[in-house]
Amino acid sequence: VRRVFYQDLSTLIEKGLSRSSLVKSFIKGGKKKMLNLSISSSTRAIQNPKSPFTLNPKFSAPSTIKLINPTSRKLNLNCQYSDQQQRPDVSQPRQENPKVFIGHSIYKGKAVLTVEPRPPEFAPLDSGAFKLTKEGFVLLQFAPAAGVRQYDWSRKQIFSLSVTEIGNLISLGARDSCEFFHDPFKGKSDEGRVRKVLKVEPLPDGSGHFFNLSVQNKLINMDESIYIPVTKAEFAILVSAFNFAVPYLLGWHTFANSIRPEDTTRLNNANSRSGADLEWNR
């Protein structure tokens, strides 16, 4: 580089340029030539065979040396959290809750008693709301024994307990008894031809209650009586289940689930002078 610089300088002197012109010419062209010479001096990469690093020939000045490791790569790691499972898909239609059938059975040597709840019934109104049309009940099924741990379900007899009758059973003491009479055809042409009587009486030793269902059906000339003893523990389970089921049989759970803060505020503002408010403001 130094030799080329002096050659160019000698050429300019031979042309007879003055010192000031020589300086200007050097400023305009000299630096550019030296830079071009430095950049294009070599096109081969300088590499040590024992080293994995390569020297870029375009930047041969010591202050601009770049070391490139061919084995190193820059990796970008992007982490994304998906909450698809946590958020429900509103585009999919909401499926109705599947029906569930439950029951509790008491097995004895001469008969079996199965207790099953039945839900209340509702009817839609023009306003979009629903109204209770029929309260739920508890279905009692009695089946006589047909052998050891075998029962004849073809001869089963059923008795539906209303909410009020369930309350009577819940309030029974250890020495109390109750009796229920049903006529499935009451108010119809066959009234009195089918009679069902359920008696719940305390056992003589005070260990529980005695359930006895008698059915007289004159339509098919049938007279059946099935009885089963229920211990204190078994009766306590029935009472606990009845206590839990009564609000649902009344349909009050649907009312509780439909309560919203904004709805109650709007209703209270609309009916600020209702009878209930006047009652509590006294």
Secondary structure, DSSP 8 states (H G I E B T S, - for coil): -HHHHHHHHHHHHHTT--HHHHHHHIIIIIHHHHHHHHHSS--S-EE-TT-S-EE-TT--SGGG--EE-TT------------TTTS--TTS-----------EEEE-SSEEEEEEEE--EEEE-TTS-EEEEE--EEEEEEEEEEETTEE-GGG-EEEEE-HHHHHHHHT--TT--EEEEE-TTTTSTTTTSEEEEEEEEE-TTSSEEEEEEEEEETTTTEEEEEEEEEEHHHHHHHHHHHHHHHHHHTTHHHHHHH--HHHHHHHHHHTTT-HHHHHHT-
